[in-house]
Amino acid sequence: MSLESTFKRIQHASRALSLLSEETINRILRALADEAVASMDPILEANKLDLARMDPEDPKYDRLMLTEERISAIASDIRNVADLPSPLGAQLSEKTLENGLHIEKVRVPIGVIGIIYESRPNVTFDVFSLCLKTGNALVLKGGSDAHDSNTAILSCIHRVLEREGVTTDIVGLLPADREATKEMLQAVGYIDIIIPRGSQGLINFVRDNSKVPVIETGAGIVHTYYDRSADAEKGLPIVVNAKTRRVSVCNALDCLIIHQDRLKDLIPIGKELAKKEVEIFADGPAYSMLKGSYPDSLLAEASEEHFGTEFLAMKLSIKTVNSLEEALGHIARYSSKHSEAIIAEDKATIDHFLRAVDAAAVYANASTAFTDGAQFGLGAEIGISTQKLHARGPMALEELTSYKWVVRGNGQIRD
Protein backbone atom coordinates (compact mmCIF):
# COMPACT_ATOMS: atom_id res chain seq x y z
CA MET A 1 0.00 0.00 0.00
CA SER A 2 1.40 3.37 -0.99
CA LEU A 3 2.23 5.87 1.74
CA GLU A 4 1.66 8.87 -0.53
CA SER A 5 -1.65 9.73 1.15
CA THR A 6 0.11 9.73 4.53
CA PHE A 7 2.78 12.07 3.25
CA LYS A 8 0.13 14.36 1.76
CA ARG A 9 -1.75 14.60 5.06
CA ILE A 10 1.40 15.45 6.98
CA GLN A 11 2.46 18.03 4.42
CA HIS A 12 -1.00 19.64 4.55
CA ALA A 13 -0.88 19.66 8.37
CA SER A 14 2.50 21.39 8.29
CA ARG A 15 0.88 24.49 6.81
CA ALA A 16 -1.59 24.72 9.70
CA LEU A 17 1.19 24.05 12.18
CA SER A 18 3.05 27.14 11.07
CA LEU A 19 0.11 29.24 12.28
CA LEU A 20 0.10 27.94 15.87
CA SER A 21 1.06 30.55 18.43
CA GLU A 22 4.14 30.10 20.59
CA GLU A 23 1.85 30.05 23.63
CA THR A 24 -0.13 27.13 22.20
CA ILE A 25 3.00 25.20 21.28
CA ASN A 26 4.46 25.61 24.77
CA ARG A 27 1.18 24.53 26.36
CA ILE A 28 1.16 21.36 24.24
CA LEU A 29 4.75 20.57 25.21
CA ARG A 30 4.08 20.96 28.93
CA ALA A 31 0.98 18.81 28.61
CA LEU A 32 3.03 16.18 26.77
CA ALA A 33 5.62 16.12 29.56
CA ASP A 34 2.83 15.44 32.06
CA GLU A 35 1.28 12.80 29.81
CA ALA A 36 4.62 11.00 29.39
CA VAL A 37 4.85 10.54 33.15
CA ALA A 38 1.17 9.61 33.46
CA SER A 39 1.56 7.03 30.65
CA MET A 40 4.74 5.55 32.06
CA ASP A 41 3.29 2.09 32.76
CA PRO A 42 1.93 1.36 29.25
CA ILE A 43 5.07 2.79 27.65
CA LEU A 44 7.31 0.58 29.80
CA GLU A 45 5.14 -2.47 29.07
CA ALA A 46 5.51 -1.83 25.34
CA ASN A 47 9.24 -1.35 25.79
CA LYS A 48 9.48 -4.74 27.53
CA LEU A 49 8.05 -6.38 24.41
CA ASP A 50 10.77 -4.76 22.32
CA LEU A 51 13.52 -5.67 24.80
CA ALA A 52 12.38 -9.30 24.83
CA ARG A 53 13.19 -9.53 21.11
CA MET A 54 16.75 -8.23 21.51
CA ASP A 55 19.85 -9.94 22.87
CA PRO A 56 20.92 -8.10 26.06
CA GLU A 57 24.52 -8.31 24.81
CA ASP A 58 23.62 -6.29 21.71
CA PRO A 59 25.18 -2.78 21.93
CA LYS A 60 21.77 -1.38 20.94
CA TYR A 61 20.06 -2.88 24.01
CA ASP A 62 20.88 0.05 26.27
CA ARG A 63 19.66 2.50 23.64
CA LEU A 64 16.40 0.58 23.34
CA MET A 65 15.73 0.35 27.06
CA LEU A 66 13.37 2.77 28.80
CA THR A 67 13.11 3.08 32.57
CA GLU A 68 11.09 5.21 34.94
CA GLU A 69 14.15 7.41 35.43
CA ARG A 70 14.68 7.81 31.70
CA ILE A 71 11.05 8.69 31.03
CA SER A 72 11.14 11.23 33.86
CA ALA A 73 14.29 12.71 32.31
CA ILE A 74 12.56 12.81 28.90
CA ALA A 75 9.63 14.70 30.46
CA SER A 76 12.07 17.15 32.01
CA ASP A 77 13.73 17.66 28.62
CA ILE A 78 10.35 18.36 27.00
CA ARG A 79 9.62 21.01 29.65
CA ASN A 80 13.04 22.51 28.94
CA VAL A 81 12.16 22.80 25.25
CA ALA A 82 8.91 24.56 26.18
CA ASP A 83 10.91 27.08 28.22
CA LEU A 84 13.32 27.87 25.39
CA PRO A 85 12.72 30.96 23.23
CA SER A 86 11.26 30.15 19.84
CA PRO A 87 13.59 30.85 16.91
CA LEU A 88 10.66 31.37 14.54
CA GLY A 89 10.30 34.86 13.17
CA ALA A 90 13.70 35.93 14.47
CA GLN A 91 15.19 38.63 12.31
CA LEU A 92 18.62 37.59 11.01
CA SER A 93 19.27 40.78 9.09
CA GLU A 94 17.52 43.80 7.60
CA LYS A 95 18.34 46.65 5.30
CA THR A 96 16.65 49.33 3.24
CA LEU A 97 17.85 49.72 -0.33
CA GLU A 98 18.34 53.06 -2.10
CA ASN A 99 15.10 52.41 -3.99
CA GLY A 100 13.21 52.21 -0.69
CA LEU A 101 12.68 48.43 -0.59
CA HIS A 102 12.92 47.14 2.97
CA ILE A 103 14.40 43.62 3.11
CA GLU A 104 14.38 41.31 6.12
CA LYS A 105 15.86 37.84 6.52
CA VAL A 106 13.75 35.87 9.06
CA ARG A 107 13.72 32.34 10.48
CA VAL A 108 10.93 30.03 9.31
CA PRO A 109 10.15 26.29 9.69
CA ILE A 110 11.81 23.88 7.29
CA GLY A 111 8.38 22.29 6.69
CA VAL A 112 8.27 18.49 6.93
CA ILE A 113 11.17 16.65 8.54
CA GLY A 114 11.67 12.91 8.22
CA ILE A 115 13.54 10.98 10.91
CA ILE A 116 14.82 7.43 10.35
CA TYR A 117 16.15 5.91 13.55
CA GLU A 118 17.11 2.65 15.22
CA SER A 119 16.58 1.32 18.74
CA ARG A 120 15.99 4.70 20.38
CA PRO A 121 12.37 5.18 21.43
CA ASN A 122 13.35 8.34 23.32
CA VAL A 123 13.93 9.90 19.90
CA THR A 124 10.17 9.79 19.27
CA PHE A 125 9.57 12.18 22.17
CA ASP A 126 12.71 14.24 21.57
CA VAL A 127 12.26 15.00 17.89
CA PHE A 128 8.54 15.68 18.23
CA SER A 129 9.13 18.31 20.91
CA LEU A 130 11.87 19.98 18.86
CA CYS A 131 9.91 19.89 15.62
CA LEU A 132 6.74 21.23 17.27
CA LYS A 133 8.73 24.08 18.82
CA THR A 134 10.09 25.00 15.41
CA GLY A 135 6.81 24.60 13.52
CA ASN A 136 7.84 21.51 11.58
CA ALA A 137 5.62 18.52 10.83
CA LEU A 138 7.23 15.14 11.36
CA VAL A 139 7.46 11.78 9.58
CA LEU A 140 8.90 9.10 11.86
CA LYS A 141 10.41 5.83 10.63
CA GLY A 142 11.59 3.76 13.56
CA GLY A 143 13.12 0.32 13.39
CA SER A 144 11.25 -2.93 14.04
CA ASP A 145 13.28 -3.40 17.22
CA ALA A 146 11.51 -0.43 18.89
CA HIS A 147 8.14 -0.50 17.13
CA ASP A 148 6.01 -1.32 20.18
CA SER A 149 7.69 1.44 22.21
CA ASN A 150 7.37 3.97 19.40
CA THR A 151 3.70 3.12 18.86
CA ALA A 152 2.94 3.61 22.57
CA ILE A 153 4.78 6.93 22.61
CA LEU A 154 3.00 8.15 19.47
CA SER A 155 -0.34 7.31 21.10
CA CYS A 156 0.71 9.46 24.04
CA ILE A 157 1.53 12.36 21.70
CA HIS A 158 -1.72 11.99 19.77
CA ARG A 159 -3.79 12.04 22.97
CA VAL A 160 -2.29 15.38 23.92
CA LEU A 161 -2.81 16.85 20.44
CA GLU A 162 -6.44 15.74 20.40
CA ARG A 163 -7.08 17.32 23.79
CA GLU A 164 -5.52 20.56 22.55
CA GLY A 165 -7.58 20.57 19.36
CA VAL A 166 -4.55 20.18 17.06
CA THR A 167 -4.59 17.70 14.18
CA THR A 168 -2.63 14.52 14.86
CA ASP A 169 -1.47 14.61 11.22
CA ILE A 170 1.43 16.86 12.23
CA VAL A 171 3.29 13.69 13.27
CA GLY A 172 3.08 10.22 11.76
CA LEU A 173 4.84 6.91 12.40
CA LEU A 174 5.44 4.75 9.34
CA PRO A 175 5.35 0.94 9.34
CA ALA A 176 8.56 -0.71 10.52
CA ASP A 177 9.23 -2.56 7.24
CA ARG A 178 11.90 -1.75 4.67
CA GLU A 179 9.37 -0.81 1.99
CA ALA A 180 8.28 2.15 4.11
CA THR A 181 11.89 3.29 4.29
CA LYS A 182 12.22 3.13 0.51
CA GLU A 183 9.03 5.16 -0.01
CA MET A 184 10.15 7.73 2.52
CA LEU A 185 13.47 8.20 0.74
CA GLN A 186 11.62 8.85 -2.52
CA ALA A 187 9.06 11.31 -1.04
CA VAL A 188 10.28 14.32 -3.00
CA GLY A 189 7.81 17.17 -2.75
CA TYR A 190 6.38 15.90 0.54
CA ILE A 191 9.38 15.65 2.88
CA ASP A 192 11.86 18.53 2.92
CA ILE A 193 14.80 16.86 4.68
CA ILE A 194 15.58 13.45 6.13
CA ILE A 195 17.77 12.95 9.20
CA PRO A 196 19.00 9.40 9.91
CA ARG A 197 19.79 8.53 13.54
CA GLY A 198 21.66 5.26 14.04
CA SER A 199 24.54 3.14 12.84
CA GLN A 200 26.98 4.10 10.12
CA GLY A 201 25.36 1.42 7.97
CA LEU A 202 21.96 3.09 8.28
CA ILE A 203 23.39 6.52 7.57
CA ASN A 204 25.24 5.25 4.49
CA PHE A 205 22.10 3.54 3.19
CA VAL A 206 19.98 6.67 3.60
CA ARG A 207 22.60 8.93 2.03
CA ASP A 208 23.14 6.59 -0.94
CA ASN A 209 19.46 5.93 -1.67
CA SER A 210 17.57 9.10 -0.77
CA LYS A 211 16.23 11.53 -3.34
CA VAL A 212 15.24 13.81 -0.45
CA PRO A 213 18.08 15.97 0.96
CA VAL A 214 19.83 14.27 3.92
CA ILE A 215 21.55 15.64 7.01
CA GLU A 216 23.92 13.00 8.41
CA THR A 217 23.95 12.58 12.18
CA GLY A 218 24.84 10.03 14.79
CA ALA A 219 27.79 7.80 14.00
CA GLY A 220 30.75 8.73 16.16
CA ILE A 221 34.21 7.21 15.83
CA VAL A 222 35.80 9.24 18.61
CA HIS A 223 39.49 9.68 19.46
CA THR A 224 41.37 11.27 22.34
CA TYR A 225 45.05 12.09 21.86
CA TYR A 226 47.15 11.91 25.03
CA ASP A 227 50.11 14.17 24.25
CA ARG A 228 53.62 14.03 25.69
CA SER A 229 52.80 17.27 27.56
CA ALA A 230 49.63 15.84 29.15
CA ASP A 231 48.86 16.31 32.83
CA ALA A 232 48.44 12.74 34.10
CA GLU A 233 46.20 13.71 37.01
CA LYS A 234 43.92 15.60 34.63
CA GLY A 235 44.07 13.06 31.82
CA LEU A 236 43.09 9.89 33.65
CA PRO A 237 39.52 10.88 34.59
CA ILE A 238 38.98 12.43 31.15
CA VAL A 239 39.80 9.15 29.40
CA VAL A 240 37.79 7.03 31.83
CA ASN A 241 34.75 9.31 31.63
CA ALA A 242 34.83 9.55 27.85
CA LYS A 243 34.95 5.76 27.54
CA THR A 244 32.74 4.51 30.37
CA ARG A 245 30.13 7.17 31.22
CA ARG A 246 27.67 5.69 28.73
CA VAL A 247 29.09 3.45 26.04
CA SER A 248 26.02 3.28 23.78
CA VAL A 249 26.08 6.97 22.80
CA CYS A 250 27.84 8.49 19.81
CA ASN A 251 30.19 10.72 21.85
CA ALA A 252 31.80 7.80 23.70
CA LEU A 253 35.55 7.30 23.24
CA ASP A 254 36.56 4.55 20.81
CA CYS A 255 40.31 5.03 20.39
CA LEU A 256 42.94 6.40 22.77
CA ILE A 257 45.97 7.72 20.91
CA ILE A 258 48.96 8.05 23.20
CA HIS A 259 52.43 9.54 22.71
CA GLN A 260 55.15 6.93 23.12
CA ASP A 261 56.82 9.01 25.85
CA ARG A 262 53.71 8.64 28.02
CA LEU A 263 53.07 4.91 27.68
CA LYS A 264 53.65 4.40 31.41
CA ASP A 265 50.51 6.44 32.07
CA LEU A 266 48.54 3.52 30.64
CA ILE A 267 49.12 1.61 33.88
CA PRO A 268 47.01 3.88 36.15
CA ILE A 269 44.52 4.53 33.34
CA GLY A 270 44.22 0.79 32.80
CA LYS A 271 43.63 0.20 36.50
CA GLU A 272 40.50 2.36 36.34
CA LEU A 273 39.32 0.94 33.02
CA ALA A 274 39.69 -2.59 34.37
CA LYS A 275 37.23 -1.75 37.16
CA LYS A 276 34.66 -1.15 34.42
CA GLU A 277 35.73 -4.32 32.57
CA VAL A 278 36.75 -2.43 29.45
CA GLU A 279 38.12 -4.74 26.77
CA ILE A 280 41.27 -3.19 25.30
CA PHE A 281 42.71 -3.76 21.83
CA ALA A 282 46.22 -2.33 22.00
CA ASP A 283 48.89 -1.91 19.36
CA GLY A 284 52.36 -3.36 19.95
CA PRO A 285 53.91 -0.77 22.31
CA ALA A 286 50.70 -0.28 24.30
CA TYR A 287 50.13 -4.03 24.56
CA SER A 288 53.65 -4.57 25.89
CA MET A 289 53.15 -1.84 28.49
CA LEU A 290 49.81 -3.22 29.69
CA LYS A 291 50.72 -6.91 29.60
CA GLY A 292 50.97 -8.18 33.16
CA SER A 293 49.15 -5.24 34.75
CA TYR A 294 45.86 -5.42 32.84
CA PRO A 295 43.60 -8.52 33.08
CA ASP A 296 44.58 -11.00 30.36
CA SER A 297 40.92 -11.74 29.65
CA LEU A 298 40.36 -8.08 28.76
CA LEU A 299 43.56 -7.41 26.78
CA ALA A 300 44.21 -8.29 23.16
CA GLU A 301 46.52 -7.10 20.42
CA ALA A 302 44.84 -4.69 18.04
CA SER A 303 44.26 -5.43 14.39
CA GLU A 304 43.21 -3.09 11.60
CA GLU A 305 39.50 -3.70 12.29
CA HIS A 306 39.79 -2.19 15.77
CA PHE A 307 40.65 1.25 14.39
CA GLY A 308 37.83 3.16 12.74
CA THR A 309 35.22 1.19 14.71
CA GLU A 310 32.38 2.71 16.73
CA PHE A 311 32.26 0.11 19.50
CA LEU A 312 29.12 1.19 21.41
CA ALA A 313 30.38 -1.14 24.13
CA MET A 314 32.98 -1.41 26.89
CA LYS A 315 35.71 -1.73 24.29
CA LEU A 316 38.64 0.56 23.48
CA SER A 317 41.49 0.53 20.99
CA ILE A 318 44.85 2.11 21.76
CA LYS A 319 47.26 3.53 19.19
CA THR A 320 50.82 4.64 20.02
CA VAL A 321 52.32 7.55 18.07
CA ASN A 322 55.64 9.39 17.95
CA SER A 323 54.30 12.88 17.32
CA LEU A 324 51.32 15.17 17.11
CA GLU A 325 51.39 14.92 13.33
CA GLU A 326 51.16 11.13 13.50
CA ALA A 327 48.18 11.45 15.84
CA LEU A 328 46.50 13.89 13.47
CA GLY A 329 47.12 11.51 10.57
CA HIS A 330 45.50 8.63 12.44
CA ILE A 331 42.45 10.76 13.26
CA ALA A 332 42.16 12.00 9.67
CA ARG A 333 42.17 8.41 8.42
CA TYR A 334 39.63 6.92 10.82
CA SER A 335 37.50 9.76 12.22
CA SER A 336 33.78 10.11 11.45
CA LYS A 337 34.21 13.86 12.14
CA HIS A 338 32.00 13.79 15.23
CA SER A 339 34.11 14.60 18.32
CA GLU A 340 37.88 14.57 18.84
CA ALA A 341 39.96 15.56 21.87
CA ILE A 342 43.50 16.29 23.02
CA ILE A 343 44.94 16.05 26.51
CA ALA A 344 47.93 18.36 26.66
CA GLU A 345 49.46 21.30 28.52
CA ASP A 346 51.60 22.75 25.74
CA LYS A 347 49.63 25.66 24.30
CA ALA A 348 51.13 25.48 20.82
CA THR A 349 50.29 21.77 20.61
CA ILE A 350 46.72 22.38 21.74
CA ASP A 351 46.21 25.24 19.30
CA HIS A 352 47.65 23.18 16.43
CA PHE A 353 45.35 20.25 17.25
CA LEU A 354 42.21 22.39 17.53
CA ARG A 355 42.93 24.07 14.19
CA ALA A 356 43.96 20.95 12.30
CA VAL A 357 41.32 18.40 13.34
CA ASP A 358 38.30 18.23 11.05
CA ALA A 359 35.36 17.40 13.34
CA ALA A 360 32.07 18.91 14.44
CA ALA A 361 33.37 19.28 18.01
CA VAL A 362 37.00 19.46 19.11
CA TYR A 363 38.12 19.44 22.74
CA ALA A 364 41.18 20.36 24.75
CA ASN A 365 41.45 18.78 28.21
CA ALA A 366 37.81 17.73 28.49
CA SER A 367 35.74 14.60 27.94
CA THR A 368 34.02 14.13 24.59
CA ALA A 369 30.92 13.12 26.58
CA PHE A 370 29.92 16.80 26.47
CA THR A 371 28.96 16.71 22.78
CA ASP A 372 25.28 17.15 23.44
CA GLY A 373 22.83 19.95 22.73
CA ALA A 374 21.76 20.32 26.36
CA GLN A 375 25.36 20.32 27.57
CA PHE A 376 26.23 23.00 25.02
CA GLY A 377 23.50 25.20 26.47
CA LEU A 378 21.19 24.70 23.48
CA GLY A 379 18.44 23.12 25.55
CA ALA A 380 18.06 20.03 23.39
CA GLU A 381 19.11 18.55 20.07
CA ILE A 382 17.78 16.37 17.28
CA GLY A 383 21.19 14.83 16.67
CA ILE A 384 24.86 15.61 16.06
CA SER A 385 25.45 16.59 12.44
CA THR A 386 28.77 15.31 11.12
CA GLN A 387 28.55 17.11 7.79
CA LYS A 388 29.20 20.70 6.82
CA LEU A 389 26.17 21.91 4.89
CA HIS A 390 23.28 23.60 6.73
CA ALA A 391 24.23 22.43 10.23
CA ARG A 392 27.23 20.98 12.06
CA GLY A 393 27.43 19.57 15.57
CA PRO A 394 24.40 19.57 17.89
CA MET A 395 21.30 20.35 15.85
CA ALA A 396 19.13 22.39 18.18
CA LEU A 397 16.17 24.66 17.50
CA GLU A 398 17.92 27.12 15.20
CA GLU A 399 19.28 24.28 13.07
CA LEU A 400 15.70 23.03 12.51
CA THR A 401 14.76 26.25 10.77
CA SER A 402 15.42 27.79 7.39
CA TYR A 403 14.93 31.42 6.48
CA LYS A 404 13.14 33.51 3.93
CA TRP A 405 13.51 37.02 2.59
CA VAL A 406 10.62 39.36 3.35
CA VAL A 407 10.57 42.36 1.01
CA ARG A 408 8.25 45.32 1.64
CA GLY A 409 7.80 48.01 -0.95
CA ASN A 410 5.62 50.94 -1.91
CA GLY A 411 5.08 50.54 -5.63
CA GLN A 412 8.71 50.00 -6.72
CA ILE A 413 9.28 48.42 -10.14
CA ARG A 414 12.53 47.36 -11.74
CA ASP A 415 13.96 49.06 -14.82
C-alpha positions in Angstrom: 0.0 0.0 0.0 1.4 3.4 -1.0 2.2 5.9 1.7 1.7 8.9 -0.5 -1.6 9.7 1.1 0.1 9.7 4.5 2.8 12.1 3.2 0.1 14.4 1.8 -1.8 14.6 5.1 1.4 15.4 7.0 2.5 18.0 4.4 -1.0 19.6 4.5 -0.9 19.7 8.4 2.5 21.4 8.3 0.9 24.5 6.8 -1.6 24.7 9.7 1.2 24.0 12.2 3.1 27.1 11.1 0.1 29.2 12.3 0.1 27.9 15.9 1.1 30.6 18.4 4.1 30.1 20.6 1.9 30.0 23.6 -0.1 27.1 22.2 3.0 25.2 21.3 4.5 25.6 24.8 1.2 24.5 26.4 1.2 21.4 24.2 4.7 20.6 25.2 4.1 21.0 28.9 1.0 18.8 28.6 3.0 16.2 26.8 5.6 16.1 29.6 2.8 15.4 32.1 1.3 12.8 29.8 4.6 11.0 29.4 4.9 10.5 33.2 1.2 9.6 33.5 1.6 7.0 30.7 4.7 5.5 32.1 3.3 2.1 32.8 1.9 1.4 29.2 5.1 2.8 27.6 7.3 0.6 29.8 5.1 -2.5 29.1 5.5 -1.8 25.3 9.2 -1.4 25.8 9.5 -4.7 27.5 8.0 -6.4 24.4 10.8 -4.8 22.3 13.5 -5.7 24.8 12.4 -9.3 24.8 13.2 -9.5 21.1 16.8 -8.2 21.5 19.9 -9.9 22.9 20.9 -8.1 26.1 24.5 -8.3 24.8 23.6 -6.3 21.7 25.2 -2.8 21.9 21.8 -1.4 20.9 20.1 -2.9 24.0 20.9 0.0 26.3 19.7 2.5 23.6 16.4 0.6 23.3 15.7 0.3 27.1 13.4 2.8 28.8 13.1 3.1 32.6 11.1 5.2 34.9 14.1 7.4 35.4 14.7 7.8 31.7 11.1 8.7 31.0 11.1 11.2 33.9 14.3 12.7 32.3 12.6 12.8 28.9 9.6 14.7 30.5 12.1 17.1 32.0 13.7 17.7 28.6 10.4 18.4 27.0 9.6 21.0 29.6 13.0 22.5 28.9 12.2 22.8 25.2 8.9 24.6 26.2 10.9 27.1 28.2 13.3 27.9 25.4 12.7 31.0 23.2 11.3 30.2 19.8 13.6 30.8 16.9 10.7 31.4 14.5 10.3 34.9 13.2 13.7 35.9 14.5 15.2 38.6 12.3 18.6 37.6 11.0 19.3 40.8 9.1 17.5 43.8 7.6 18.3 46.7 5.3 16.6 49.3 3.2 17.9 49.7 -0.3 18.3 53.1 -2.1 15.1 52.4 -4.0 13.2 52.2 -0.7 12.7 48.4 -0.6 12.9 47.1 3.0 14.4 43.6 3.1 14.4 41.3 6.1 15.9 37.8 6.5 13.8 35.9 9.1 13.7 32.3 10.5 10.9 30.0 9.3 10.2 26.3 9.7 11.8 23.9 7.3 8.4 22.3 6.7 8.3 18.5 6.9 11.2 16.7 8.5 11.7 12.9 8.2 13.5 11.0 10.9 14.8 7.4 10.3 16.1 5.9 13.6 17.1 2.6 15.2 16.6 1.3 18.7 16.0 4.7 20.4 12.4 5.2 21.4 13.4 8.3 23.3 13.9 9.9 19.9 10.2 9.8 19.3 9.6 12.2 22.2 12.7 14.2 21.6 12.3 15.0 17.9 8.5 15.7 18.2 9.1 18.3 20.9 11.9 20.0 18.9 9.9 19.9 15.6 6.7 21.2 17.3 8.7 24.1 18.8 10.1 25.0 15.4 6.8 24.6 13.5 7.8 21.5 11.6 5.6 18.5 10.8 7.2 15.1 11.4 7.5 11.8 9.6 8.9 9.1 11.9 10.4 5.8 10.6 11.6 3.8 13.6 13.1 0.3 13.4 11.2 -2.9 14.0 13.3 -3.4 17.2 11.5 -0.4 18.9 8.1 -0.5 17.1 6.0 -1.3 20.2 7.7 1.4 22.2 7.4 4.0 19.4 3.7 3.1 18.9 2.9 3.6 22.6 4.8 6.9 22.6 3.0 8.2 19.5 -0.3 7.3 21.1 0.7 9.5 24.0 1.5 12.4 21.7 -1.7 12.0 19.8 -3.8 12.0 23.0 -2.3 15.4 23.9 -2.8 16.9 20.4 -6.4 15.7 20.4 -7.1 17.3 23.8 -5.5 20.6 22.6 -7.6 20.6 19.4 -4.6 20.2 17.1 -4.6 17.7 14.2 -2.6 14.5 14.9 -1.5 14.6 11.2 1.4 16.9 12.2 3.3 13.7 13.3 3.1 10.2 11.8 4.8 6.9 12.4 5.4 4.8 9.3 5.4 0.9 9.3 8.6 -0.7 10.5 9.2 -2.6 7.2 11.9 -1.8 4.7 9.4 -0.8 2.0 8.3 2.1 4.1 11.9 3.3 4.3 12.2 3.1 0.5 9.0 5.2 0.0 10.1 7.7 2.5 13.5 8.2 0.7 11.6 8.9 -2.5 9.1 11.3 -1.0 10.3 14.3 -3.0 7.8 17.2 -2.7 6.4 15.9 0.5 9.4 15.6 2.9 11.9 18.5 2.9 14.8 16.9 4.7 15.6 13.4 6.1 17.8 12.9 9.2 19.0 9.4 9.9 19.8 8.5 13.5 21.7 5.3 14.0 24.5 3.1 12.8 27.0 4.1 10.1 25.4 1.4 8.0 22.0 3.1 8.3 23.4 6.5 7.6 25.2 5.2 4.5 22.1 3.5 3.2 20.0 6.7 3.6 22.6 8.9 2.0 23.1 6.6 -0.9 19.5 5.9 -1.7 17.6 9.1 -0.8 16.2 11.5 -3.3 15.2 13.8 -0.4 18.1 16.0 1.0 19.8 14.3 3.9 21.6 15.6 7.0 23.9 13.0 8.4 24.0 12.6 12.2 24.8 10.0 14.8 27.8 7.8 14.0 30.7 8.7 16.2 34.2 7.2 15.8 35.8 9.2 18.6 39.5 9.7 19.5 41.4 11.3 22.3 45.1 12.1 21.9 47.2 11.9 25.0 50.1 14.2 24.3 53.6 14.0 25.7 52.8 17.3 27.6 49.6 15.8 29.1 48.9 16.3 32.8 48.4 12.7 34.1 46.2 13.7 37.0 43.9 15.6 34.6 44.1 13.1 31.8 43.1 9.9 33.7 39.5 10.9 34.6 39.0 12.4 31.1 39.8 9.1 29.4 37.8 7.0 31.8 34.7 9.3 31.6 34.8 9.5 27.8 34.9 5.8 27.5 32.7 4.5 30.4 30.1 7.2 31.2 27.7 5.7 28.7 29.1 3.5 26.0 26.0 3.3 23.8 26.1 7.0 22.8 27.8 8.5 19.8 30.2 10.7 21.8 31.8 7.8 23.7 35.5 7.3 23.2 36.6 4.6 20.8 40.3 5.0 20.4 42.9 6.4 22.8 46.0 7.7 20.9 49.0 8.1 23.2 52.4 9.5 22.7 55.2 6.9 23.1 56.8 9.0 25.8 53.7 8.6 28.0 53.1 4.9 27.7 53.7 4.4 31.4 50.5 6.4 32.1 48.5 3.5 30.6 49.1 1.6 33.9 47.0 3.9 36.1 44.5 4.5 33.3 44.2 0.8 32.8 43.6 0.2 36.5 40.5 2.4 36.3 39.3 0.9 33.0 39.7 -2.6 34.4 37.2 -1.8 37.2 34.7 -1.1 34.4 35.7 -4.3 32.6 36.7 -2.4 29.5 38.1 -4.7 26.8 41.3 -3.2 25.3 42.7 -3.8 21.8 46.2 -2.3 22.0 48.9 -1.9 19.4 52.4 -3.4 19.9 53.9 -0.8 22.3 50.7 -0.3 24.3 50.1 -4.0 24.6 53.7 -4.6 25.9 53.1 -1.8 28.5 49.8 -3.2 29.7 50.7 -6.9 29.6 51.0 -8.2 33.2 49.2 -5.2 34.8 45.9 -5.4 32.8 43.6 -8.5 33.1 44.6 -11.0 30.4 40.9 -11.7 29.7 40.4 -8.1 28.8 43.6 -7.4 26.8 44.2 -8.3 23.2 46.5 -7.1 20.4 44.8 -4.7 18.0 44.3 -5.4 14.4 43.2 -3.1 11.6 39.5 -3.7 12.3 39.8 -2.2 15.8 40.6 1.3 14.4 37.8 3.2 12.7 35.2 1.2 14.7 32.4 2.7 16.7 32.3 0.1 19.5 29.1 1.2 21.4 30.4 -1.1 24.1 33.0 -1.4 26.9 35.7 -1.7 24.3 38.6 0.6 23.5 41.5 0.5 21.0 44.9 2.1 21.8 47.3 3.5 19.2 50.8 4.6 20.0 52.3 7.6 18.1 55.6 9.4 18.0 54.3 12.9 17.3 51.3 15.2 17.1 51.4 14.9 13.3 51.2 11.1 13.5 48.2 11.4 15.8 46.5 13.9 13.5 47.1 11.5 10.6 45.5 8.6 12.4 42.5 10.8 13.3 42.2 12.0 9.7 42.2 8.4 8.4 39.6 6.9 10.8 37.5 9.8 12.2 33.8 10.1 11.5 34.2 13.9 12.1 32.0 13.8 15.2 34.1 14.6 18.3 37.9 14.6 18.8 40.0 15.6 21.9 43.5 16.3 23.0 44.9 16.0 26.5 47.9 18.4 26.7 49.5 21.3 28.5 51.6 22.7 25.7 49.6 25.7 24.3 51.1 25.5 20.8 50.3 21.8 20.6 46.7 22.4 21.7 46.2 25.2 19.3 47.6 23.2 16.4 45.3 20.3 17.2 42.2 22.4 17.5 42.9 24.1 14.2 44.0 21.0 12.3 41.3 18.4 13.3 38.3 18.2 11.1 35.4 17.4 13.3 32.1 18.9 14.4 33.4 19.3 18.0 37.0 19.5 19.1 38.1 19.4 22.7 41.2 20.4 24.8 41.5 18.8 28.2 37.8 17.7 28.5 35.7 14.6 27.9 34.0 14.1 24.6 30.9 13.1 26.6 29.9 16.8 26.5 29.0 16.7 22.8 25.3 17.2 23.4 22.8 20.0 22.7 21.8 20.3 26.4 25.4 20.3 27.6 26.2 23.0 25.0 23.5 25.2 26.5 21.2 24.7 23.5 18.4 23.1 25.6 18.1 20.0 23.4 19.1 18.5 20.1 17.8 16.4 17.3 21.2 14.8 16.7 24.9 15.6 16.1 25.5 16.6 12.4 28.8 15.3 11.1 28.6 17.1 7.8 29.2 20.7 6.8 26.2 21.9 4.9 23.3 23.6 6.7 24.2 22.4 10.2 27.2 21.0 12.1 27.4 19.6 15.6 24.4 19.6 17.9 21.3 20.3 15.8 19.1 22.4 18.2 16.2 24.7 17.5 17.9 27.1 15.2 19.3 24.3 13.1 15.7 23.0 12.5 14.8 26.3 10.8 15.4 27.8 7.4 14.9 31.4 6.5 13.1 33.5 3.9 13.5 37.0 2.6 10.6 39.4 3.4 10.6 42.4 1.0 8.3 45.3 1.6 7.8 48.0 -1.0 5.6 50.9 -1.9 5.1 50.5 -5.6 8.7 50.0 -6.7 9.3 48.4 -10.1 12.5 47.4 -11.7 14.0 49.1 -14.8 
